[in-house]
């Protein structure tokens, strides 16, 4: 559909597949290797890190190389205060440091020197094929298009985020040489705005990691690395120990806020699934953007406060467009199961949209009509008590009866797999 797009793909080509980090042993980051990562953090040479890619954005060089790389005697960063560590607090640069590892990492060490990944190669950003915006048939449709053109994420915005991702991948590989850093979420799926934060996924191995122990420990090392080695161009790094832990930080040059998680591979697959939907029909992206702006105006698009996430609103729009009497979107998972199978390895996921041609719908509704129809559908037609939204099935499905679904007001099948997930806890309009 938009061939040659390599946004978000790992920085190695398919001919390196036999040496990819996904082929490594499940014990990739064992007890000994996590110790090695900690050792790498303590002994990473700042001048070497700078020389790898110069850490510059255009003609700007935010790195302060004259400062001591260890920042001895510096007052603790304010963002680190009052953040309790899971283990015993240690001085990271103490010569007598003894860092306690979670029991999860007690595994036999498997050398992987012969399986090293190919060297990093800078990505070039290629946009999907050009698609014309729909014709404005009425004043409301014209206003939606104007809003989309003013607020939609531009190519320059995406390039800034991709450049930061590339630089940070070099840095995280000082700690975990076999890791890869992916740009995911709205920045890449086609539904981002100019003010959208950047979401990053640090992938260490193919199988899931324990978010309470393993992911938190990995992010603790990343957070310390950001605070000490990268303070010249990263500010306010903060480790958030939520159910899915993240490191939040701000890039000083692009002024973009980022959230970094570990091994959320489902999020990577969903990013390219949604990206395919976004460019499948020219009314999809403008409609999603105006509904997200409407939700933001009414303060109902913040999952941390118990309302809907941006991702949830995207799924609701896609579902609505699939269930019209004359559908505007199909179920991509049904029509192209081989392109969106969870068996596809991550370094090939970006190729899925290339196999999907544009969708030609007989529905000629204007953007204004679709916006009003969306509000009417969820206000008067959708049965919240007994139905669940399913983009995979392109229809409503029965609401599950399990205890985890009780007292939930909105239920959405939340990912590209056949496993449903209760991702919404929406309690009011």
N, C-alpha and C positions, 0 to 999 in steps of 0.2 A: 504493500500500500504506500509506504514511503521508503523505498529501498535505500540501502547504504546508511540508514540511521544507526549510529552507534552510541547515542546518548546513554550514559549510565552503564555501558557494558564494561566488564573487567578489562584492564589494559593488557590483554594478550589476545592473540588471534587463534582461530580454531586449530591451526596446525600445531599449536602448542598444547592441545588438549591432553595429550598423554602425560604432560608434566604439570597439569593444573593442580592447584591446591585442593580441589575437590577429590582428587585421586588419592589423597593421603590417608593414612591410617586414622580410624576414629579416635585414637589416642594422641592426636596431633598436638594438643596442648595439655600434656600430662603435668604431673607435679614438678618434674625437673625442668620442663620447658617453661612453665610459669615462673620458676626461679630465674631461668635464663632471661625471660622478658624483663623481670625486675632488675636484673643485673644490667641489661641493655639500657634501662632507664637511667640507672646511676652513672653509667659510663659512656653514654652517648655524647660524642664530641660535637659541640655546637657548630664549630667551623665546618665540620664535615656535613652537618645537616644543611647549613646554608649553601655550601658548594654544590649540593646535589641538584638544586633547581633555583638557587639564588633567592627564593621566596620573595619574588617581586611581582607586582601587578602593574603592567605597563612600565611607566618610568618612575614608579614609586617603590621605594625600598623601606618597608616598615620595620625591618629587623634592626635592633640596636645591638650591633656586634661588640661595642665597646664595654657593655655591661658584663659583669662576671656571670658565667653560665649557671653558677650555683646560687647566686643571689644571697650570699652569706650575710646574716644579720638583718635581712629584710623583714619587716613586719608582715605577719600572716595576711594574706589577701582577705579582704572583707567578705567576699563571696564564700570563702571556705569556713568562716566562723559559724559556730553552732550547727555544724553538720557532723553528727556522730558517725564515726567509722564503725564498721561491723566488727573488726578485730581490734586488738590492742594498738593504741596510737604509737607510732614509731617515728623517730627522726630519720627521714629518708636518706640523709647523707651522713649518718653516724657510721663510723668505721666498725662499730660493734652491733650493727643492726641485725635483728632477728625477726623477720617478718613471718607471721603465722599464716599458713595456707589453709583454706577450707578443706575439710576431709574429702571433698569431691575430687580434688586434684591428686590424691594419692593413687597414682597409677604407674605402671612400668614405663620407663622412658624408651621411646622408639626413635632412634636417629633418623633424620630425614634430610641429611646433607645431599644425598644423591638425587633427591626429589625436589630440588630447589625450583622455584617458579621462574619464569622468564623475566628479564629486566623490565622495569617500568617504561612504558612508551606513552608519550603525551597524546591525548585524544584530540581529535578535531571535531567541532560541533557541526552537525549536519541537521538541518531542519527537515521535517516531513514535507511531502509534496505540497505545492501551493493549492489551497482551496479557496474559492471565492466565497465571500460572505453572502448570506441570503438577502434577497431583495426586501426592502422595507415597504410593506403594503399599507401601513397605517402609522399614525403618530407614535403609538406605544412601541411598535416594532422599531421605528427609527430611533427612539430614545434608548432602547435596549442595545442597538448596534453602536450608538455613540458611547454608551457606558462601557461596552466591551472593548472598543478601540482605545478608550482612555485608560481603562484600569487593567486590561488583560496583560499578562506577563509578556514582555518583549524578548526578542532574541538576545539583546544586550544584557538583560537581567539574568537569563539562563547562563550566558557565558561567564558572568561573574561567579555564579555559584559553582559552575563546573571547574573553573580555575582554582577556586578555593578547595574543592574536593580533591583535585589532582595534587595540590601542594600538601594537603593534610594526609593523603595516602602515603606520600614519601615519608612523612613524619611518623605515622603509625607503624610503618614497616621497620622503623628503627627499634620498636618494641616487639612487634610480631612480624617477622620478615615474610611470612607466607599469607598475610592478611590482604584483603581487598576492601576498598571503600566504595560504596555505591551511593549515588544520588537517587532518592526515591520521593514518593509523595507528590504533592501538587506541583512542585517545581518541574517535574518531568512528565507527569501524566496528562498535561495539556489543559488542566483546569486551574492553573495558578494565576495569581494576580501580581501586580507590581510590588505589592507589600507582603507577599507570601514569604514565610520563613522557609529555610532550607532544611530538609530532612536527610540525614545520612545514616547508612547502615554499614557497620563494620562486620565483615564476614570472616570468620576464622576457620570454620569447618562446615561441612554440608548439613550435618544433623543438628537438631535444636540444642541449645544450651540451657542450663538451669538459670533462670533470670534472677533468682534470689541469692545465689551463691556465685556461680561461675561468671555470669555477666557483670555482677557488681564488682567482683574482684578485677576483671579486665578493665572496666571503666574507671576504677580507682587508679590504676596505673596510667591510663590515658589522661585522666584529669590532672594527675601530678605532672605528667609530661607537658601538658598545655600550660600549667601554671608556671613552670620553671623555664622550659626551653623556648616557649612560643609567646611569651608575654609581649613581645614586640609587635605582633600583629593579631593577637587574639586577646580579647578582654572579657571579663566577667565569666570565666569558665566555672560552672557549678555542677556538681554531681547530685542528681535528683534520684533518691532511692525510692522510686515508686514501684508498683507491681511490675512494670517493665522499666527498668532503670535507664536513665539517659544522662548524657553530659550536655548541658546547654552552654552556649558561648556565642560571642559576637565577633565577626570579622571586622577589624578596624577599617580596612580599606574599602570593602564593598558595602559596609554597614548592614550586612545581612545577619540575622539571627539564625543559628543552627541548633538542631537537636540531633544528637548522635546516639544510636542504639547499637546493640550487638546481636547479630545473627537473626534478624527479623526477615528471614528469607521469603515468607509469605508476602510481606510488604513489597519486596522486589517484584515478585510475580504479578501482584495486583497492580503495581505501577504501570506495567506494560499492557496489561489487560485494559485498564481504564484509558491508557493512551490510545489504544486502538479504537475504543468507543468514541473518544474525543474527536478523532479525525475521520470517523466513518461517515458523518453527515454534517453538513455545514451549519445546522441550527443547534447542535448539541452544546458546543462551548459557550456561545452567547447566552443560551438559556440557563446553563449551570451558573454562569457568573452573576447574572442578574438575581437569581434566587439566593445565591450566597450573600450578595450585597443586601438583599431584602432581609435575610435572616440576621445578618450582622446589625442592621439598623434596629431590629427588634430584640437584639441581645439574646438570641437563642441558638448560637453556633459556637459553643464553648463546652467541650466534653468535660473539662476539669470542673465545671460548675454544674454538672448534671444535665445539661442540655445536649444538643446534637453536635457531633463533630462535622468538620467540613467533608470528610470522606463519606459520612452518612448521608448528607444532603446530595452528594453526587450520585450515590446509589438510588436514592429516592427519585431523582430526575430520570435516570436511565430506566428505572422500572416503569415510571409513568409513560415514557416514550415507547416502551415495549408493549404496553397493554392498551394502547389506543385502538379503537375499532379498525383503523388502518395504521398499523405500527410504523413508527419512524425508525426504530432500531430492532434488530433481531437479537437472539441469544448467540453470541460469538462462541461460547463454550460448546453449544450444541452443533453449530454448523462447522466449526473448525476445531474439533476436540484434539487433534494432533498438534495444533499450534499452541494450545493453552494447557497442555497436560502437565501435571506436577512432576512427571517423570523427566521432563526436559531439564538438563543441567543449566545452572544459572548463567553460565557464560554464553548460552545460546538463546536465552529468553528474549533478548532484544530483537531477534530475527522474526518473532511471531507476527508483528504487524506487517511485515513485508509480504506475507502470504494472504493478506485480507484485502480484497478490492473494495472500492467505495460501495456503499449500500444505496440503492435507488428505491426510494419509497414513493408510493402514489399519493401519500398524504401531503397536501400543499398548504397546510395551516401556517399562518404567519407566526412570528415570534410572540407577538402580543396575544394572539389566541392561545398559544401554548402556555404562556405564563398564567393566564387566567384559568386555563384548563387544569394546570398543575394544582393551583390553590383549591379549585372546586373538587378535584379528585380526592385529595387527602382530607378535605373538610367534610364531604358529604357522601362519598362513594366507598372509600376504603374502610373495611371493618377492622378496627384496631383490636377488638376483643378476640377475634378468632383467626385472623390472617397474618401471615408473615410475608415480607417483601423478599423476592428472589430474582436477582438479575440473571443468575445462572439458568433458571427455568423460564425466564421471560414471562412470569405470571405470579399470582399470589399462591402461596402454599399454606397448608394448615399450620397454625401456631402450635409448637411443641407443648407437651403437657408436663415436662420435667419440672422439678422443684426450682431449678435455677431460672426458669422463665416466669415464675409467679411474680406478681406485683410489678411487672414490666409493662410500660405503656406502649412502647414501639419496639417491634422485633424485626430485625433485618438479617438475612443471610449475608454474613459480612465478608466473605472472601471468595476466591476463585475456585476453591476446591468443593467437594461435595459435603464437607463438614460445615454445619451451620454454627454460627457463633453469635451470642447475644451481645451486641456491641452498643446498644442504645438504652439509655435509662431516662428517657424523656418523660417528664411528669407534668408539664403545663404548656399552654400556648400563650 
